[in-house]
Amino acid sequence: MKTTITPIHEIVRARYAKVARTSTTCCSSSAAIYPEDTLNELPADIGEFSLGCGNPIYAADLQPGETVLDLGSGGGLDCFLAARRVGSTGRIIGVDMTTEMLERARNNSTRLGFPNVEFREGYLENLPVDANTVDVVISNCVINLSPDKDQVFREIFRVLKPGGRMAVSDIVTNGELPESVRKDPDAWGACVAGALDMKDYALGLEQANFEEIKVQPKSYSDELLHAVPIGKPFSAIITARKTN
């Protein structure tokens, strides 16, 4: 299936190409996301280049020998952290649509000497990965950038092996965003306008045939969720499993 390139794709691509060239972070700092000892595993310029909103590596509970797919792999930070955990018998595949990010990630991988990490150019809606070949799918603040999240969920399900799992960090909302925000091009690139209501996120995964779906807010307990303002974006860890 050929991906239909939309204006949203182009807005997002331009924003993150600039981020790759200028070496600036665009979301939370790495220190606010990962434990300090985790970042110490990598050179400072790689460990500090954060594009995420959470820590999917922890949620994924990666095991030696697993094949891991990172959606929207950026400069490669989560891929490199994952590679440490799956070991030499494991495999890491990063997918990104931005040429500048891929170049940065590949250069970083060469520096670090990870023979089991590769980066592929592609879109989340049409992953360049064979069906039933991946143990774990991770992603960090990227799925919200897609204009067709239901197709992304179907693609995740397709590439996962039976029994495989996903663990992603993403921006969601409590209630629908105002229309003015949803139609703002800058808000799309800033990981806001494309955020789904957390219930719609879970429903989309259910309709893609996932089971054991959990949407766990990063900064709010379940008891405090009712106090979150309607339409307020926040970071969450989303996990689910392909059981057959």
Secondary structure as UniProt FT lines:
FT   HELIX           7..22
FT   HELIX           30..33
FT   HELIX           36..39
FT   TURN            40..41
FT   HELIX           44..47
FT   HELIX           56..60
FT   TURN            64..65
FT   STRAND          67..71
FT   TURN            74..75
FT   HELIX           77..86
FT   TURN            88..89
FT   STRAND          91..96
FT   HELIX           99..112
FT   TURN            115..116
FT   STRAND          117..121
FT   TURN            124..125
FT   TURN            131..132
FT   STRAND          134..140
FT   HELIX           143..145
FT   HELIX           149..159
FT   STRAND          160..173
FT   HELIX           179..182
FT   HELIX           185..189
FT   TURN            190..191
FT   TURN            193..194
FT   STRAND          196..197
FT   HELIX           198..207
FT   TURN            208..209
FT   STRAND          211..217
FT   HELIX           222..227
FT   TURN            230..231
FT   STRAND          233..241
//
